[in-house]
Amino acid sequence: MYRLKVQHILYLIAVVFGVIGFLNFQSSMRTSSYEKVSGYITDVEETSELTKAGYKPRYNYIIHWFRDGEEYQRAVYEALSEPDESATEFWASLDNTDAIASEPAGIRTEAYLNWLVAALSAILGEMIDARNTRKTGKNRSRRRDERENAQILWSVVAFCMAIGVAITGFSLWISYRDGYYINSVMKDLLLVFAIGFIGCLIGVKKNKTK
């Protein structure tokens, strides 16, 4: 019977924060050339989404900004965080097609912090694994159970990653087939899911029992 271990939880935390850090870093790279502009926010609308944890608020709003005497705007939908309606500084792309309320450097800092949490969680998990291996080194039956538990965990995560690859890959294929704009976030997600799937397969093979 599978039993979730502390080190397995730490490995899952490492994967989650690693993925979040990667997405933040990609976002910071994409917006690194954005320039600070003045602007304001209007039409803030709060909606809600029903999840297993209950209703989660989502926000729709419009960012307005000025550059070279012209005013531009961009609509934001389903944002997770509430916008600061008193904000007057934004960062806009050079072609004036996009603007964000967060400084790109701050997004990169968030990526580094997420990677730090991921690294510490992975290291702590490895330390616990090494300690348990020393304790159960002479107990082959218990050591086999530990490896079977790890193999089941990696298999479940690999299955979830495979679903992510299938969904994002199909969405990108539909967009490409119909000539729609291909969202860079979807491409990043596909890459993350693919790398995660390969990593999980390595974990399954590493913990394979004979």
Salt bridges, closest charged atoms under 4 A:
GLU35 OE1 - ARG67 NH2 3.69
GLU49 OE1 - ARG58 NH2 3.19
GLU71 OE2 - HIS64 ND1 3.16
GLU89 OE1 - LYS36 NZ 3.86
ASP98 OD2 - ARG30 NH1 3.25
ASP98 OD1 - ARG74 NE 2.71
GLU146 OE2 - LYS5 NZ 3.91
GLU148 OE2 - ARG144 NE 3.35
ASP178 OD1 - ARG177 NE 3.06
